[in-house]
């Protein structure tokens, strides 16, 4: 009995990434429906939720979730807390991720996967719940930054990372020697055996992350790695410009996915060419807020020859997508471009606002 109590005390007080899921299939009708109910509840009660925490409001939300998907009381709370931990919802319902609506209304599973990856990378916090916010956002980001350095994470590495207090590492990742130390400590306290279900839940999140995959590495079993090595996938110039490599990759993936959904193939949004393209910013990265920098509406997927001029402000586009030239654009080259136009299917209100910025501030066409 004493040994059992000692074990429970250890489990109660040790700190780790508490990865518990009510829905392991994030795309299921029950999962998406529950998330939509939470969002609508926040929208309806936003002013009250911004004030002092209300247990009454939390009870009302649980009742709404239970009406949609009847379950045990603990499972209702778990289904709500899941989306707080993943970063979709803020603790106490004080808001939600800016991409939540896009996630819920995604036109394809591929787009939803990219948005899922972006959201949990930016704001996952496995120590939080509806009633508790410890402000330690970025657990998945910490894992991916570690993966960038180490190249692969096997089961013992992932379970060891779940014990890391990410605030202790200002650089935002572990190097191999640091991770090995955590692995050794984790083996000594039988953490893997005691938290097997936590690891299973965590793995179901990791398999959904865009551009990551589990592959077999003898004798370690299945290990997580980038589909391409990080150095190849994340050019050095991105890092020098201060860009977050993983978010930049998701920004590019969203633009590519948009061309697939609207045109049936990956292609330039202006020329329709299917060769190499660039995820080009209308409001330059260096002049954007974090939200703007990785907002796919701030992007155009452009052929390299078009991007070379667009990036320098030598060309831009009107609100209807027709091309315009800066005064110093060579006349003898205009014939190669003057027939070009942004395909209207890619124009929306948000892009038109960014285009206006590009014309005025990048091209200098006041």
Secondary structure, DSSP 8 states (H G I E B T S, - for coil): -HHHHHHHHHHHHS-------S-S-TTSHHHHHHHHHHHHHHHHTHHHHTSS--HHHHHHHHHHHHHHS---HHHHHHHHHHHHHTTSB-GGG--B-TTHHHHHT-SSHHHHHHHHHHHHHHH--TT--SS-------HHHHHHHHHHHHSEE-HHHHHHHTT--GGG-TTSS--HHHHHHHHHHHHHTTHHHHTHHHHHHHHHHHTTSTTEEEEEETTTEEEEEESS-HHHHS-HHHHHTT--HHHHHHHHHHHHHHHHHHHSS---TTT---S-EEEEESS-GGGS-HHHHT-GGGEEEEEHHHHHHHHTTSEEE-TTSBEEE-TTS-HHHHTTTTT-B--GGG--HHHHHHHHHIIIIIS---
